[in-house]
């Protein structure tokens, strides 16, 4: 991971020079104590996300061996019932639930475009965990891809920290977000129907990242409405959209685990998710209304670098496309009680 560390360490001085040249360092004062509370909460959520993803992936892979059928061809009722009985999958789900609590908590203290990209820390933690637990080491190209994803998001969140501010969540903004989500939700359903039997990891990963980007936006919007003392039908519509997006996103994630390693899944969630959420925060919520033209350009470049990193990881990760089922055709599935003592 030396490539990754050098990328992150280099990001700081480069961004400092960029921001100081544009006079934005004076806006550090805008990061008040309340916003700073949101950053460590987001970090804790990221670590919980990485452990939760690892355990969920491990549990689903064991269920595939028990059932004798890949979940990449579609989650069956037998898959779901078996997952609920696997300790590793249940523990992973509980950890992911805690991660959501911390992430939503961080959104109540800081702007969406500051705390949401911090989740990329989970990518580094998950890459290390998966390498140790699976015994599969990432090659140089995969490591470089992780470095690009992390470096791009580090740049993204650093720029956001100097130029973001919470804005009132108006009815017009909520309606715009709800309409956009409706289009994305229908498109995601169509893609799921078309590709649910093909096990294409990247489709599931991008789909879940986009859906969870909207989920984070709705969570922030609902929190904002509560803080404004406004809780009426439009806010309830956001709550419903949040639940629908989270459920479909969870289905996408479980299918992604079957056709891709957990660190690739987390890469999509922690890069695609914040990019979507930040774009909504910038375009619709106006959280970066005070950002300069140079800062906006840096947003675009750093986001593009992060996406290239995710695509590179999908291409060069040694576990992509590997089946977790026995290699011998017709082999009897491992009995559940012998499918691993640790869940």
N, C-alpha and C positions, 0 to 999 in steps of 0.2 A: 504493500500500500504506500510505498515511498512516493510514487508518482502522485497519488491522491493528496498526500500531505503537502508536497511542494506546491501543488496547484492552489490549495487553500491558503497557504502561507503567503504566496505571491499576490493573492487577490487583494489583501488589505492595503499595501502601499499603492498599488495601481489605482484602486478606488479612491483612496485619500487624495491622490494627485488630481484625479478627475473631478472630484467634488470641490476641492479647494480652488481649482482653476475656474470653477463656475460660481464660486461664492456661496455654495450650499452648506459648508461646514458651520456657518453661523446658525443654521437651523437645528443643530443638535439640541438646543434648548427646548425645541418642540417635543422631544422625547421626554415627557415628564415622568415622575415617579410611578404614576398609575400605569403608563404604557410599559415601563420597564418590568413591572410585575408579570406582564403577559409573556415576556420572552422566556424566563425559566420554566414557566408552566408549559409552554409549547415544547421546550426541550425535553421535559419529563414525558410529555405525551408522545414525542418522537421515539424515545427509548422503549416505552411500553408498546408502541406500534411495531417496532422491529422484533421484539420478543414474541408478541402475539402472532405476528405473521409467520414466524418460524415454527411455532407450535401448531398453528392451524394447518400449515402446509404439511408438517410431519404427520398430523392426524389424518388428513385427507389421503395422503399417499398410502398409509396403512389400511385405510378403508378400501382403497382401490384393490389392494392385494387380497383383502378379505372377500370382497364382492366378486373379484375376478373380472372387473370391467372398469375401463378408464372413465373417470368423471368428465374428461374432455369431450366425450361423445354425448354429454348431457347428464346432469345430476338426476338419478332415479330416486324413488322413495326409499329403496333399500340403502342407497348411499347416505341419504339424510338421516335415517334411523341409526345407521351404524356410526355416523359422525357424532351423534348425540351421546353415544355410549363410549366414545373414545376419550380418555382423560386428557390426552395431549390437545385434541381439538377443542374440548370444553375449556381448558386452561387458556388456550390461545384466544378463544372468543371472549373470555372474561378480561384478559389483558387488553384486548382491542377495545372493549367497552370502557375500561379505565382510561385508555388513551383518548377516546372520544370525550370523556368528561374533562380531562385536562385541556384538550384542544378547544372545547367550547368555553371553558373557563378563561383561557388565554384571550379568546375573542371578545370577552366582556371587558377586558382591560386595554387592549391595543387594537389599532386598525388591522383589518383583514390582510392587507398587503405587507404588513410587518411580520405577523406571527405565522401565517400559513406556510410560507416557504421554509421556515425553520425545520419543518418536518423532514427535510432532506437528510438531516442527521441520522434518521432511521435507516437510510440507504447504506451508510458506512457501517453502522452497527450490524445490520442484517447481512451485509457482504462478509463481514468477519465471522459472524455466528454460523452462517451457512457453510462457509469454507471449513470451519472446525468440525461442525456436526456431520457434514456429508463427506469430508475428506477430499473434496474437489477444490483445487486451487485455481484461482482466476489467472488467465494468461495476461501478458502485457497489454494486449489490445482491450481486453475486458476491463483491466485496471484503469487504463487511460479513459475508457468510456465512463467509468464511475467518477474519475477525476473531473471530466468535463461536466457531468451532470451536477456534481457537488459544487464545483467552481462556478458554474453558471448561476446556480441558485444562491450561492453565497453572495455573489455580486448583485444579484437581483434584490435580495433582502436588505443588503447594506445600503443600496441606493434608496430603497423604499423607506428605510429607517430615517433618512434625512429629508424626505420629501412628502411623507404620508401624513394624513390627519383624518380623524373621524368626521363624517358629514351626516347631517340629518337624513333619515331614511323616509323619503316621501312616498305617497301613494303611487305617483307616476313611476318612480323607480322600481317599486315592487311589482307593478303590473308588467313593466318591461322585462324584468327578470323572470317572472312567471311564464310569459309568452315564450321567451327563449328556452326556458326549461322544458316546456311542453313539446317544442320541436325536437329538442335533444332527446327527450325521453322516448318519443315515438320512433325516432331514428335508431336509438339503442335497442328497442324491442325488435325492430325489423332486422338489425344486424344479428341479434341473438337467435332469432328464428332461422336465419340463413346460414349461420356459422356454428350453431350449437353442436353439430355432429362432426366438426372438422378439427377442433382442438387447436385453433390458431391463437397462440398466447398473446401476440401483440394486439389483436383486436379486443380481447377481453381486458387487457391491461389499459389500453388507451380509453376504452369505454368506461371502465370503472374510475379511472382518473378524472375524466370529464364529469361523470355523474357526481363524484365526491367533491369536485370543485363547486358544483352548484349546491350541494348539501352544506358545505362550509359557508357559502354565501347566504343561504337561507337561515342558517344558525345565527350568523352575524346580524342579519336583518331583523330576525325575531328579537334578539337581544337588544338591538337598537330601538325597536318599537316599544319594548318593555321599559327601557330607560327613559323613553319619551312619554311614557304613560299612555300609549296607544295600543290597545289590544282589541281589535274588532275582526270582522269577517276576512279582511285581506291578510291579516296576520295569521289567522287560522288556515287560510289557503297556503301560506308559506310553510306552516307546520306540516300540512298534508303533503306538500311537494317534497319537503325534507324527508319524511318517512318513506315515500315512494322511491325517491332517489337513493336513499340508503339501502332499501331492500333490494332493488335491482342491481345496485353497485355491489352488494354482498354476493349476489348470484354470479356476477361477472368475476369477482375475485376468486370464488371457490373454483370456477372453471379454469381460471388462469393458473391456479396452483397445480392443476393436473397436467398442464402443457408447458409450464415454465417454472424455474426455480424461484424461491421466495424473495431473493434479493432483486430479481427482475420485476416481480410483482410490486414490491415496495418502491422500486425506481419509478414505476408508472404512477403510483399513488402519491409519491412525494415530489414529483417533478411536474407531471401533467396536471394533477390536482391543483397545486398552488398557482400554476400559470393561468389556468382557467379562472380560478377564484380572483387572482390579481387583475386579470383583464376585465372581469366584471366590476371589481373594485375601482379600477381606473375609468372605464368607459361609462358605466352606469351610476355607481355610487359617488364618483367624483373624488375619491380619496387622494388622488394625486393631482388635484387641480392646481396646486401651487408648484408643481415640478417644472423645471426648466426644459427647454427643447433638448439640451444635451442629456439630461437625466432620462427623458423619454426614449431617446435613441439608445442609451445604455440599457434601458429596460428591454428593448427589442433584441439587441445583440446578445445580452446575457441569457435571455429566455431561449433564443435560438441555439446557443451553445449547450444549454441544459437538455434540450430536446434531442440534439445530435448525440449527446451522451447516452440517453435512453435507447435510441435506435441502435447505437453501436453496441450497447450491452445486450440487446435482443439478438444481434447478429453474431456476437463473438462469445457469448457465455457458453461454457462447455456443457451445461446441463439442459440447454434449450432443446426441446423436441425429444428428450429421453423419456422413455416409458418407465413407470414404477412397477409395472406388472412383470410376472415371471417371464423369462425369455422363451421358455419351452411352451409351444402351443398345446393347449389342452391340459395343461398342468392343473391339478386340483387346487382351488384357492386355499390359502393358509387358514386353518380354523381360527376364529376370533380370539380364543383364549391363548393361542400360540403365536399371535401376530405381533409380538413384541411386549415385553414385560413392562416397559415404561410408557405405555399408552399409545 
